Amino acid sequence: TPKLPCCKSQLEVKNLILYALCLTFAIVWAVERHESYAWVLQDILGLAFCINMLKTIQVPNLKICSILLILLFLYDIFFVFITPYFTK
């Protein structure tokens, strides 16, 4: 495992390759985001973000999970239906 001067811990080669692939994927999406097929790349990025959040955040019980889902639903309603009134 090589030691990088900017990192205090050692990184494995497989992690470096994975970081490079992820960065390349994000850059390809940023460059091609106006193309007709870019929605597929954006869906893959969104799925990866959701999986990462599920891995990172541990919800202790069903009540908190339900509250979070309701808040996300209200957030979505706001941005879909109410934001156009502000941006006209």
ABEGO torsion letter per residue (X at the ends): XBBBAABABBBBAAAAAAAAAAAAAAAAAAAAAABAAAAAAAAAAAAAAAAAAAAABBBABAAAAAAAAAAAAAAAAAAAAAAAAAAX
